[in-house]
Amino acid sequence: MQEVVPVVHVPDVCKAVEWYMAIGFELRATNTRDGVMDWAALCFGNGEIMLTEGGRPSLEDRREVDLYIRSNDVEGLFLRLKDRVDVREALHETFYGTREFIIRDLNGFWLTFRQDDVAHSPSSSADAALARPRGGKEVSQK
């Protein structure tokens, strides 16, 4: 099997782990050096990301890398997260046949959650109810 696992450099691995776990990622492994978590691996379904120390937060509109995440229930995920995170684009259908939404993590990285099977997507009236402006509330960053 071959796969790509992104490594995201963050300023505080522990805070980033807490944030990602709060939106549904599962912690797979960590490393601690001198009492400080300096690396972690998290899973979302079959996907995995690694977080490591040494990164910086960004106030730029976009970062150099986005995480693009497939989900079997993108609408349910959007409904659970929309009032807890910074929503950049509300749930919508794309020209390439997916339903997706985009959020920013605590360090400014964009995460796009997508679902390929739009045949079972809600009607346009449901889309209107889900739409909200850019920006929003962030997951607690204790």
MOMOPE-V60575 format. One record per residue. N is the residue number from 0. RES is the residue in one small letter. PSI is psi as a letter, one per 30 degrees, with the letter a starting at -180 (999 if undefined). NEAR is the number of other ideal C-beta (glycine too) atoms within 8 Angstrom. Layout:
# MOMOPE-V60575
[[N,RES,PSI,NEAR] [N,RES,PSI,NEAR]]
This chain:
# MOMOPE-V60575
[[0,m,k,2] [1,q,k,2] [2,e,l,5] [3,v,k,3] [4,v,j,8] [5,p,k,8] [6,v,j,8] [7,v,k,13] [8,h,k,9] [9,v,l,12] [10,p,e,8] [11,d,j,7] [12,v,e,15] [13,c,e,8] [14,k,e,12] [15,a,e,15] [16,v,e,14] [17,e,e,9] [18,w,e,12] [19,y,e,12] [20,m,e,11] [21,a,f,9] [22,i,g,11] [23,g,f,8] [24,f,l,10] [25,e,k,8] [26,l,k,10] [27,r,e,8] [28,a,l,6] [29,t,l,10] [30,n,k,8] [31,t,k,8] [32,r,k,6] [33,d,h,4] [34,g,g,4] [35,v,k,9] [36,m,k,10] [37,d,f,9] [38,w,k,11] [39,a,l,14] [40,a,k,13] [41,l,k,15] [42,c,k,10] [43,f,j,10] [44,g,b,7] [45,n,f,3] [46,g,l,8] [47,e,k,10] [48,i,l,14] [49,m,k,12] [50,l,k,15] [51,t,l,12] [52,e,l,11] [53,g,f,4] [54,g,a,10] [55,r,k,6] [56,p,l,8] [57,s,k,8] [58,l,f,4] [59,e,l,6] [60,d,e,2] [61,r,l,5] [62,r,l,9] [63,e,f,2] [64,v,k,7] [65,d,l,9] [66,l,k,11] [67,y,j,6] [68,i,k,10] [69,r,k,10] [70,s,k,10] [71,n,f,6] [72,d,i,7] [73,v,e,14] [74,e,e,12] [75,g,e,7] [76,l,e,11] [77,f,e,13] [78,l,e,8] [79,r,e,8] [80,l,f,11] [81,k,f,13] [82,d,g,5] [83,r,f,10] [84,v,l,12] [85,d,j,9] [86,v,k,14] [87,r,e,8] [88,e,k,8] [89,a,l,10] [90,l,k,11] [91,h,l,10] [92,e,k,8] [93,t,l,9] [94,f,f,3] [95,y,g,4] [96,g,g,7] [97,t,l,10] [98,r,k,12] [99,e,l,13] [100,f,l,13] [101,i,k,11] [102,i,l,13] [103,r,k,10] [104,d,a,10] [105,l,f,10] [106,n,g,11] [107,g,g,10] [108,f,k,12] [109,w,k,11] [110,l,k,11] [111,t,k,11] [112,f,k,14] [113,r,l,13] [114,q,k,15] [115,d,e,7] [116,d,j,5] [117,v,g,10] [118,a,f,4] [119,h,g,4] [120,s,l,8] [121,p,l,6] [122,s,l,5] [123,s,f,5] [124,s,e,6] [125,a,e,8] [126,d,e,12] [127,a,e,7] [128,a,f,6] [129,l,f,13] [130,a,k,8] [131,r,l,7] [132,p,l,3] [133,r,l,6] [134,g,l,5] [135,g,a,10] [136,k,k,6] [137,e,l,9] [138,v,k,9] [139,s,k,5] [140,q,h,7] [141,k,999,4]]
